[in-house]
Amino acid sequence: MSASSTTPAQTLDADAVRREVPILAREIYGKPLVYLDNAASTQKPRAVIDAVATFYETTNANIHRGVHRLSQEATDAFELARERMRAFLGAAQHEEIIFTRGTTESINLIAASYGHANVGAGDEILISHMEHHSNIVPWQLLCEQTGAKLVVAPITDDGDIDMDVLASLLGDRTKIVSVGHVSNALGTVNPVAEIGRLAHEVGAVFVVDGAQGAPHGAVDVRALGADFYACSGHKMYGPTGIGVLYGRRELLDAMPPYQGGGEMIRTVTFEKSTYAPVPAKFEAGTPNIAGGVGFGAAAVWLQSHGLEAIERHEADLLAYGTQRLAEIEGLRMIGTARRKAGVLSFVLDCAHPHDVGTILDREGVAVRTGHHCAQPVMERFGVPATSRASLGLYNTRADLDALVDALQQVREVFA
Ligand code: PMP
């Protein structure tokens, strides 16, 4: 009998979660804060705030180099965080976890290091039409520098990758396939394991931009077949300025350094330097130590609430929000894929998204308006911008009711 048939599924008590996140008690213009901008950045639970504060209050020192006690304790705290991120992502070894500034830096690292070592003129890099700019521009730079070609897999009107076309675009020349786990603009959950399988069939490495995947469900980089997986602390209820790049050990071992400096060397002479083994090879300079500690605490906090329970909770909210938003006259949902995560991106026929965002803000409802760093997606759907409500584990149906009430007010003002 499987464990799931004997163990009752963990349920998520969003009201209890809310009490762990101090900022959610704030009022905005005298109204309770309704925070629906989680795809841009999430709010921090006490566990993360305390982990960072306690680190500075009790343990702070530079890491890896010191013989003194504080330096050793700080090193242990940072390395514990690495181990926590390894466990969170299902990586085989802690050496496969590189701390970076975030998803953007993680992808730039792959492009600069793996890309320059392995991609040349005439080679191809395949992405999809729904990518965030940080999964487009680093590859464009690599193409400009090497003479490689960026190939873009189209998406359907619902916001799914057209898998038949994607498969037909892969070939001997494809060296890298890089797609988002979840689209920040549309909410589409991409079939990454399937795309990884297709990428490997043609001998390409498979990169997953996990910025919007890792916060919302269990991730197992090995089950996904990801050679690289990038994510950001601040989207996972952790600090800003810290992220992770998971990379398969054989690939990381063979890759040249990304940045030079302290920490990443074995020996330095003016004639030649030799490099430290991974992960240090890719962590030049003093890292964001407290950020790493906070990120590790965030991973543990997410696990304590149960990634499956979080996914179920957000799926319930997504279904409820989708149904409630359909009540609003003149609202068009952008992104209606078969599998979606908690993103409700929409336009109103009567008002520009920026006006929508401004009126919602006066009601205490925080959503994002704009192109969401995904201008090609906006162009694909023929809109300059959308309003986007994006969900986190502390959101409730009441938050979505508040959104709908505020949108009715927008209609009253503009329609
Ligand atoms: N990819 C996706 C899908 C994102 O949503 C974001 C952040 N909006 C990024 C990459 C970039 O993340 P960061 O700004 O934390 O580097």
Residues whose N, C-alpha, C, O or C-beta is under 5 A from the ligand:
A	BS01	PMP	A39 G102 T103 T104 E105 H132 S134 G180 V182 N184 D209 A211 Q212 S232
